[in-house]
Amino acid sequence: MSSINKAYSKITFILKVYKSYSFNNKHRIKGLFVLNKKIYDTVIIKNSKNLVIKYYVGHKRLFIDDCCVKKSIQYMQQRYHINTNIDIVIHKNIPLMSGIGGSATDAACVVKWLCRKNKINVQTLDMKHIALHCGSDIPFFLHGYDKALVECYGDRVSPWVKTTPLYRLHLTNQKVSSKNVFDLLTRNTRYVSCVNFAKCYDHLLNNRPLSQHVYNDLQTYAFRINPKLQTIYNHMDPGLRFISGSGGSIVEILTNNKYVRK
């Protein structure tokens, strides 16, 4: 019998990325993540004789090598010695490389299914290993919070109970590879984070965002990789806006009370 699941996207309101001093070039982060239930992938899972992972965009088959889903399944098999022969069909509604957690949420959805099936407590998973080796956004989705403060390598997730700022999400259809963004950042030997997390947090919380502050350290590098994304950004109405995650989508903060909270 098939299990049909919704894998929700997320929006990143603040993202501070620290300089990497580790041998594997992994960066610690501090971010404010909010679950977006309006945009989600549909993940269909059932038992199988072999591990099968299929992606579709509409009726078109999509082939993704070395995906977060496969890495996460391998972790579960190696860590818990469970049967991971399952058939997974993922219908992509979250745009690829859009910076709103598409691959990570799919992986988390499958891991949670495996946990339910094998009576494994999700909270006992090695979140640091998952963040470092499978995907840094996966722990956020595994915890299941609507809003959270995410720190360290993505493995430290705490619930955030404050009111979400008014916003509008712009899906630009511009693809930006997270790997390429972080590779470019890592090659900058003089890199220093420009995000003052405390000030950005205070301004968002009190509905007085300031456009002169940097809210996402990855934005500059995403624009270098995809100049069209910066062109779209520059042609938007004045006011606070920033990319979500490592790119592709732009978050516009709204201060006019005629808009409905999302």
C-alpha positions in Angstrom: 0.0 0.0 0.0 1.3 3.4 -1.0 1.9 6.3 1.5 1.2 9.7 0.0 3.0 12.6 1.8 3.4 16.3 1.4 6.9 17.6 1.5 6.6 21.3 2.3 9.1 24.0 1.2 10.7 26.6 3.5 11.6 30.3 3.4 14.8 31.7 4.8 14.4 35.1 6.4 17.9 35.5 7.8 21.0 33.5 6.9 24.4 34.1 8.4 27.2 32.0 7.1 30.4 31.7 9.0 33.8 31.3 7.5 34.9 27.7 7.2 37.9 26.5 9.1 37.3 22.8 8.7 39.1 20.4 6.3 35.9 19.6 4.5 34.9 23.2 3.8 31.6 22.9 5.7 30.2 26.2 7.0 28.4 26.8 10.2 25.3 28.9 9.9 22.7 30.8 11.8 19.3 31.1 10.1 15.7 31.8 10.6 13.6 29.3 8.7 9.8 29.3 8.2 7.8 26.4 6.7 5.8 27.3 3.6 2.8 25.0 3.3 1.6 26.7 0.1 4.3 25.0 -2.1 5.1 21.4 -1.6 6.2 18.2 -3.4 4.1 15.0 -3.3 6.2 12.0 -2.2 4.6 8.6 -2.8 6.4 5.7 -1.0 5.7 1.9 -1.0 7.6 -1.3 -0.3 9.6 -2.7 -3.1 12.1 -5.5 -4.0 14.7 -2.8 -4.9 15.4 0.8 -4.1 13.8 3.0 -6.8 13.7 6.8 -6.8 11.8 8.6 -9.5 11.3 12.3 -10.0 8.6 13.9 -12.1 7.8 17.5 -13.1 4.3 17.2 -14.4 4.4 14.0 -16.6 8.1 14.5 -17.5 10.6 12.2 -15.8 13.5 14.0 -14.2 16.9 12.3 -13.5 18.8 13.6 -10.5 22.2 12.0 -9.6 23.6 12.0 -6.1 20.4 13.4 -4.5 19.7 14.1 -0.9 17.1 11.4 -0.8 19.5 8.7 -1.8 22.2 9.9 0.7 19.6 10.0 3.5 18.4 6.5 2.7 22.0 5.2 2.7 22.5 6.8 6.1 19.4 5.1 7.5 20.5 1.7 6.1 24.0 1.9 7.5 23.1 3.4 10.8 20.1 1.1 11.6 20.6 -1.9 9.3 17.0 -1.6 8.1 15.5 -2.7 4.9 15.5 0.3 2.6 14.2 -1.4 -0.5 11.4 1.0 -1.3 9.8 2.6 -4.3 9.7 6.4 -4.2 7.9 8.7 -6.7 8.4 12.4 -6.1 6.2 14.8 -8.0 8.1 18.1 -8.0 6.1 21.2 -7.4 8.9 23.1 -5.6 11.0 24.6 -8.4 14.5 23.1 -8.7 17.4 25.2 -7.3 15.0 27.8 -6.0 16.4 28.1 -2.5 13.3 26.9 -0.7 14.5 23.5 0.4 13.1 21.2 -2.3 15.7 18.4 -2.1 16.0 18.5 1.6 12.3 18.3 2.3 11.9 15.3 0.0 14.8 13.6 1.9 13.3 14.4 5.3 9.9 13.1 4.2 11.4 9.7 3.2 13.5 9.5 6.4 10.4 10.2 8.6 8.6 7.4 6.7 11.4 5.0 7.4 11.4 6.0 11.0 7.7 5.3 11.3 7.9 2.0 9.6 10.8 0.8 11.7 9.7 2.4 15.0 12.7 4.7 15.2 12.4 8.0 17.2 13.3 10.8 14.8 14.8 12.8 17.7 17.5 10.0 18.1 18.9 10.5 14.6 22.4 11.9 14.3 21.4 15.3 13.1 24.9 16.5 12.7 25.9 13.6 10.5 22.8 14.2 8.4 23.5 17.9 8.1 27.1 17.4 7.1 26.7 14.4 4.8 23.2 14.4 3.5 22.0 18.1 3.5 22.2 21.0 5.9 18.5 21.8 5.6 17.2 18.3 6.3 17.3 18.5 10.2 14.9 21.5 10.0 12.3 19.5 8.2 12.9 16.4 10.4 12.1 18.4 13.5 8.7 19.5 12.1 8.6 23.0 13.4 6.6 25.6 11.5 9.3 28.2 12.4 12.8 27.6 13.8 16.2 29.1 14.6 18.7 26.9 12.8 22.4 26.9 13.9 25.7 25.1 13.8 25.9 23.0 10.6 22.1 23.0 10.3 21.8 20.3 13.0 20.8 22.6 15.9 17.1 23.4 15.5 15.1 25.4 18.0 11.4 26.4 17.7 10.7 30.1 17.0 7.5 31.3 18.4 7.4 34.9 17.3 5.1 36.3 14.6 6.2 35.8 11.1 6.8 39.0 9.2 4.4 39.8 6.3 6.0 38.7 3.1 5.6 37.8 -0.5 7.6 35.0 -2.2 8.7 35.6 -5.8 9.5 32.4 -7.7 11.8 33.7 -10.5 12.4 30.5 -12.4 16.1 31.2 -12.1 18.1 28.2 -11.0 21.1 28.6 -8.6 23.1 25.6 -7.5 23.7 25.5 -3.7 27.0 23.7 -4.3 28.2 26.3 -6.8 27.3 29.1 -4.4 29.1 27.6 -1.4 32.1 26.7 -3.6 32.4 30.3 -4.7 32.1 31.6 -1.2 34.7 29.1 0.1 37.2 30.2 -2.6 37.0 33.7 -1.2 39.9 33.6 1.3 39.0 37.0 2.7 35.4 36.1 3.3 33.7 37.7 6.4 30.0 37.4 7.2 28.1 40.6 6.5 25.0 39.6 8.4 24.4 41.2 11.7 21.9 38.6 12.9 20.8 40.5 16.1 19.9 43.7 14.2 18.2 41.9 11.3 16.2 39.9 13.8 15.2 42.9 15.8 14.1 44.9 12.7 12.0 42.0 11.3 10.4 41.3 14.7 9.4 44.9 15.2 8.2 45.4 11.6 10.8 48.0 10.8 13.1 46.2 8.3 16.0 48.2 6.9 17.0 47.5 3.3 20.6 48.6 3.9 21.3 45.6 6.1 22.4 42.3 4.6 20.0 39.5 5.5 21.6 36.6 3.5 25.4 36.1 3.1 24.8 33.9 0.1 23.1 36.6 -2.0 26.2 38.2 -3.4 27.5 34.8 -4.6 24.1 33.7 -6.0 24.0 36.9 -8.1 27.5 36.2 -9.4 26.5 32.7 -10.5 23.2 33.9 -12.0 23.2 37.6 -13.1 19.6 37.3 -14.3 18.5 36.8 -10.8 20.2 40.0 -9.8 18.5 41.8 -12.7 15.1 40.6 -11.5 16.0 41.7 -8.0 17.1 45.2 -9.1 13.8 45.7 -11.1 11.6 45.0 -8.1 9.9 47.7 -6.1 12.1 49.5 -3.6 12.1 48.0 -0.1 13.5 45.1 1.8 14.0 42.0 -0.3 16.5 39.1 -0.2 17.0 35.7 -1.7 15.8 32.7 0.1 18.5 30.2 1.0 21.1 29.9 -1.8 19.0 31.5 -4.5 16.4 31.2 -7.1 13.6 32.8 -5.1 13.2 36.3 -3.7 11.5 37.2 -0.4 9.8 40.6 -0.3 9.0 41.9 3.2 5.7 43.8 3.3 4.9 46.6 5.6 1.5 47.6 4.2 -1.3 46.2 6.4 -3.5 45.6 3.4 -1.6 42.4 2.6 -2.7 39.2 4.2 -0.2 37.3 6.4 1.1 34.2 4.7 
